[in-house]
Amino acid sequence: MHIAIAGNIGAGKTTLTYLLSKYFGFEARYADNEQNPYLLDFYSEMPRWAFNLQISFLHSRLREMLDIRKEMKNVIQDRTLYEDGQIFAPNLHAMGLMTTRDYETYKQLFEVVAELIEPPDLLIYLRGDIPTLVDQIQSRGRNYEDNLRLDYLKKLNVRYDEWYANYQFGKKVEIMIKELNFRDNPEDLGVIINKVKAELYGLFS
């Protein structure tokens, strides 16, 4: 069983990955964002490092997806490969932060990679408004996110909503993070668990 959690920066993907993996007894696979060798450079000079960043992420996400398929374990994954290729890279190009030549090269590579992977059994989308996302980004205190541009975050949010609406690779469920404080409220977490069970097994607690 493969559950993937998608959402904008600051949506709470890592937290929910941990909580659901603990409840279901699945292996948690966390995004290795902070291990990306281009991340700090990207946040300080986006046009210079956008292509390098996305190529590095594409490699690490593909490696993770191949490992998941090979190991045949029950896994909950923090962020998907699809988000990189269908949200982040197009957004960088549209904002003029990635050249058309680099974007087309990346897009062609992504399309080949996407053919090699299998989609998750369930996609959980954490949807949040900008004030909520900003509050959560600030509260976690990651220094490299201090240079995160607000317009970048806003445009990502629009793309995430459109992407989720058109996602057709399998089962999916949407969680409004402003309404469900799953990090601090066990009852809210229970609501999400019931939604996941309903999609996967057709059962309600």
Buried (B, 14 or more C-beta within 10 A) or exposed (E): EBBBBBBBBBBBBBBBBBBBBEBBEBEBBBBBBEEBEBBBBBBEEBBEBBBBBBBBBBEBBBEBBEEBEEEEEBBBBBBBBBBBBBBBBBBBBEBEBBBEEBBEBBBEBBEEBBEEBEBBBBBBBBBBEBEBBBEBBEEEEBEBBEEBEEEBBEBBBEBBBEBBEEBEBBBBBBBEBEEBEBBEEEEBBBBBBEBBBBBBEEEEE
